[in-house]
Amino acid sequence: MKNKKINVGGQAVIEGVMMRGPEKYVVAARNKKGIAYKKGSIPSKKNKFLKMPFVRGFVNLADMMVIGIKSIIWSAQQAGEGDEKLGKNEIAITMLISIGAVILFFIALPYFLTNLIGITEEQKPILFNIIDGLIRIAIFMVYIYAISFMKDVKVLFQYHGAEHMTIHCYEHGKKIDAGNVKKFTTLHPRCGTSFLLIVFIVSIFVFSILPSLMSHYYPNFVNLNVWARKGILFPVRILLIPFVAGISYEILKASDKKQDNILFKLISMPGLWLQKITTKKPNNKQIEVAICSLKKLLEVERK
């Protein structure tokens, strides 16, 4: 067990890095005294259904949202940017606000703008969803590019780079130290940035078949007025997000494992390009924090 490799993921937080394994996670953040760290457990999945392909993706995404918000709040407290501890209710409200913002800007806004262009979703579903998807991706890329100029975000992106480089070092079986970590790239195919792009692309295909499915199971659907049709199609899109996330997760996992395959390499490429914005070369102190986080994670996982 001591030498057995485990699957490791992570996330940049405020002045730190969170590393996650199969059962535990560790957040390390730099404060005035040095590097502080916090460890926690990931809820066990005893139900086999939650571990099934296409289901586990959304379950893992939900876990990462909860752990990610907890990690960011804790790291902010270490950096002196927040002293108040948030309970479960406050974290739940934060998650709901985050989900609401995602639905508003990355689902509702592109959908509304595509309708304004005058393309009918029911008559030209493929064209409608291609334009809807392209608008969604454009909004996302403009948002990422715009925030990349902010000072605090630049630091966050450096920690993001440190996280990827440290994970690469571990996955390649090298001794985890600053010298070895610096040899690796800040880009990683199994990244949240890549995952979001895959979600946007998969949603184009999934949402394109919605009008046909509705007409098949509800023949009177085409006779409804336009607002009634939209009132059905848009909520169904929201309900299908877990399904889209599940498919995207499996594609991400496969593309990470099969980088020698030209198809999966092409799938990974847009996400890796975007990571040139969302990751930056870290300094020695930032690498030190990422190494601390990963070493503590390996220590608690192996216990």
C-alpha positions as a printed Julia matrix, in Angstrom:
303×3 Matrix{Float64}:
   0.0    0.0     0.0
   2.89   2.33    0.81
   4.18   2.36   -2.8
   0.83   2.07   -4.52
  -0.15   5.11   -6.57
  -3.54   6.68   -5.97
  -5.63   8.94   -8.18
  -4.94  12.54   -7.23
  -6.79  15.69   -8.23
  -6.67  19.2    -6.93
  -7.7   22.82   -6.97
  -6.0   26.16   -6.44
  -7.3   28.14   -3.48
  -6.37  31.51   -1.94
  -2.6   31.42   -1.35
  -2.68  27.64   -1.49
  -3.58  24.31   -3.05
  -6.13  21.64   -2.24
  -5.19  18.05   -3.13
  -7.78  15.3    -3.22
  -7.39  11.52   -3.15
  -9.96   8.68   -3.23
 -10.89   9.06    0.48
  -9.19  12.17    1.86
  -8.34  15.72    0.91
  -5.77  18.19    2.22
  -5.67  21.98    1.87
  -2.35  23.74    2.35
  -2.17  27.54    2.44
   0.51  30.06    3.24
  -0.12  32.43    6.14
   2.06  34.83    8.15
   3.58  32.0    10.18
   4.4   29.72    7.23
   2.33  26.92    5.69
  -0.83  25.73    7.44
  -2.77  22.69    6.35
  -6.15  21.16    6.97
  -7.26  17.62    6.2
 -10.74  16.23    5.65
 -12.6   13.13    4.5
 -14.59  12.61    1.32
 -18.05  11.08    1.94
 -17.89   7.35    1.19
 -20.11   6.01   -1.59
 -21.59   2.76   -0.28
 -24.33   2.73   -2.89
 -22.99   0.98   -6.0
 -25.28   3.07   -8.22
 -23.31   6.22   -7.3
 -20.11   4.55   -8.54
 -21.53   3.58  -11.93
 -20.13   5.19  -15.12
 -22.07   8.32  -16.19
 -23.38   8.64  -12.6
 -20.06   8.98  -10.76
 -19.16  12.06  -12.82
 -21.96  14.21  -11.42
 -21.45  12.76   -7.9
 -17.75  13.66   -8.02
 -18.59  17.11   -9.36
 -20.97  17.72   -6.44
 -18.31  16.51   -3.98
 -15.72  18.8    -5.52
 -18.04  21.8    -5.27
 -18.59  21.23   -1.55
 -14.92  20.48   -0.82
 -13.8   23.34   -3.06
 -15.96  25.93   -1.3
 -14.85  24.68    2.13
 -11.22  24.83    1.01
 -11.52  28.36   -0.38
 -13.23  29.61    2.8
 -10.54  28.05    5.0
  -7.69  29.38    2.84
  -9.23  32.87    2.92
  -9.19  32.71    6.73
  -5.51  31.71    6.65
  -4.73  34.62    4.35
  -6.54  36.97    6.74
  -9.35  37.71    4.26
 -12.13  36.3     6.39
 -12.47  35.45   10.06
 -16.03  34.2    10.2
 -16.52  30.44   10.01
 -19.37  29.32    7.78
 -21.69  26.5     8.73
 -23.5   24.0     6.53
 -26.38  26.38    5.81
 -24.04  29.17    4.68
 -22.08  26.74    2.47
 -25.35  25.45    0.97
 -26.45  29.02    0.21
 -23.05  29.76   -1.37
 -23.4   26.67   -3.56
 -26.93  27.63   -4.63
 -25.78  31.13   -5.56
 -22.87  29.67   -7.55
 -25.14  27.21   -9.38
 -27.65  30.0   -10.05
 -24.92  32.2   -11.54
 -23.75  29.35  -13.79
 -27.32  28.68  -15.01
 -27.92  32.4   -15.63
 -24.73  33.23  -17.52
 -23.83  29.94  -19.21
 -27.26  28.43  -19.95
 -29.99  31.09  -19.87
 -28.03  33.97  -21.49
 -26.73  31.98  -24.53
 -30.2   30.43  -24.94
 -31.86  33.87  -24.89
 -29.3   35.39  -27.3
 -29.69  32.51  -29.77
 -33.45  33.0   -29.76
 -32.93  36.71  -30.48
 -31.0   35.79  -33.64
 -34.23  34.28  -34.95
 -33.26  30.6   -35.28
 -36.06  28.25  -34.28
 -34.95  25.53  -31.89
 -37.78  23.18  -32.86
 -37.18  23.49  -36.64
 -33.37  23.71  -36.68
 -32.23  22.08  -33.42
 -28.67  21.29  -34.56
 -27.94  24.79  -35.89
 -29.65  26.36  -32.85
 -27.55  24.39  -30.39
 -24.29  24.9   -32.28
 -24.8   28.68  -32.09
 -26.01  28.4   -28.47
 -22.9   26.34  -27.62
 -20.52  28.71  -29.39
 -22.0   31.69  -27.52
 -21.65  29.76  -24.25
 -17.98  28.98  -24.96
 -17.33  32.58  -26.04
 -18.83  33.97  -22.8
 -16.72  31.54  -20.77
 -13.48  32.38  -22.6
 -14.08  36.15  -22.4
 -14.77  35.78  -18.66
 -11.58  33.75  -18.08
  -9.47  36.13  -20.15
 -10.92  39.22  -18.42
 -10.29  37.99  -14.87
  -6.77  36.8   -15.77
  -5.6   40.43  -15.55
  -6.65  40.75  -11.9
  -3.73  40.6    -9.47
  -5.33  38.07   -7.09
  -6.43  35.86   -9.98
  -2.9   35.84  -11.41
  -1.66  34.47   -8.09
  -4.49  31.91   -8.08
  -3.49  30.8   -11.59
   0.12  30.41  -10.39
  -1.06  28.07   -7.63
  -3.12  26.27  -10.28
   0.1   25.75  -12.24
   1.9   24.54   -9.11
  -0.9   22.04   -8.47
  -0.62  20.57  -11.99
   3.18  20.42  -11.96
   3.23  18.64   -8.59
   0.61  16.1    -9.68
   2.6   15.45  -12.88
   5.71  14.83  -10.78
   3.87  12.3    -8.62
   2.19  10.57  -11.59
   5.57  10.19  -13.33
   7.0    8.46  -10.28
   9.59  11.13   -9.5
  10.67  12.18   -6.04
   8.39  15.03   -5.01
  10.72  17.97   -4.53
  10.98  21.45   -6.01
  13.74  20.47   -8.45
  11.68  17.68  -10.02
   8.37  19.59   -9.92
   9.88  22.45  -11.94
  10.62  20.07  -14.83
   6.94  19.52  -15.55
   4.37  21.53  -17.47
   1.57  23.53  -15.89
  -0.91  21.92  -18.33
  -2.79  18.75  -17.38
  -5.44  16.91  -19.44
  -7.46  16.01  -16.33
  -8.25  19.58  -15.31
 -11.46  21.37  -14.33
 -10.93  23.87  -17.15
 -10.82  21.05  -19.7
 -13.85  19.44  -18.06
 -15.95  22.6   -18.49
 -15.07  22.86  -22.18
 -16.05  19.2   -22.68
 -19.34  19.89  -20.86
 -20.07  22.78  -23.24
 -19.37  20.62  -26.31
 -21.32  17.57  -25.06
 -24.3   19.81  -24.23
 -24.53  20.84  -27.91
 -25.16  17.22  -28.92
 -27.44  16.34  -26.0
 -29.6   19.47  -26.26
 -29.9   19.07  -30.06
 -32.07  15.97  -29.69
 -34.46  17.53  -27.14
 -37.08  18.93  -29.59
 -37.29  15.59  -31.45
 -37.67  13.69  -28.19
 -40.38  16.04  -26.96
 -42.29  15.71  -30.23
 -41.97  11.93  -30.1
 -43.25  11.5   -26.54
 -45.63  14.47  -26.63
 -47.09  14.74  -30.2
 -49.06  17.89  -29.35
 -45.81  19.68  -28.43
 -45.46  21.35  -31.87
 -48.95  22.84  -31.56
 -48.11  24.73  -28.37
 -47.32  28.43  -28.57
 -43.66  29.46  -28.56
 -43.55  30.46  -24.88
 -45.12  27.18  -23.78
 -42.52  25.25  -25.82
 -39.68  27.28  -24.31
 -41.22  26.79  -20.87
 -40.81  23.05  -21.38
 -37.49  22.87  -23.27
 -35.45  25.18  -21.02
 -36.23  23.44  -17.67
 -35.49  20.09  -19.32
 -32.04  21.45  -20.22
 -31.43  22.2   -16.54
 -32.56  18.71  -15.55
 -30.15  17.17  -18.07
 -27.08  18.9   -16.6
 -26.21  15.87  -14.38
 -26.44  13.61  -17.47
 -24.2   15.97  -19.5
 -21.72  16.16  -16.6
 -21.66  12.36  -16.35
 -20.84  11.91  -20.04
 -18.22  14.67  -19.91
 -16.52  13.1   -16.88
 -16.13   9.75  -18.68
 -14.69  11.49  -21.75
 -12.24  13.43  -19.56
 -11.1   10.26  -17.77
 -10.67   8.39  -21.06
  -8.77  11.26  -22.71
  -6.38  11.42  -19.74
  -5.62   7.7   -19.93
  -5.36   7.53  -23.73
  -3.15  10.47  -24.66
  -1.46   8.31  -27.31
  -4.79   8.04  -29.14
  -5.13  10.8   -31.75
  -8.9   11.18  -31.14
  -8.54  11.67  -27.38
  -5.53  13.91  -27.93
  -7.71  16.16  -30.12
 -10.43  16.14  -27.43
  -7.87  17.28  -24.82
  -6.31  19.97  -27.0
  -8.86  22.84  -26.55
  -8.75  22.42  -22.76
  -4.94  22.43  -22.76
  -4.94  25.59  -24.89
  -7.27  27.3   -22.43
  -5.04  26.25  -19.54
  -2.36  28.51  -21.0
  -4.54  31.28  -19.56
  -5.75  29.58  -16.36
  -2.3   28.31  -15.28
   0.88  30.31  -14.8
   4.43  29.39  -13.85
   4.61  29.37  -10.03
   7.44  30.65   -7.86
   9.38  28.5    -5.38
   7.13  29.36   -2.42
   3.99  28.4    -4.36
   5.56  25.09   -5.42
   6.47  24.48   -1.77
   2.8   24.85   -0.76
   1.64  22.43   -3.5
   4.27  19.87   -2.46
   3.21  20.19    1.19
  -0.42  19.61    0.24
   0.33  16.51   -1.86
   2.72  14.96    0.68
   0.21  15.41    3.5
  -2.5   13.88    1.31
  -0.37  10.81    0.52
   0.43  10.49    4.22
  -3.22  10.53    5.36
  -4.4    8.31    2.48
  -1.81   5.64    3.25
  -2.73   5.55    6.92
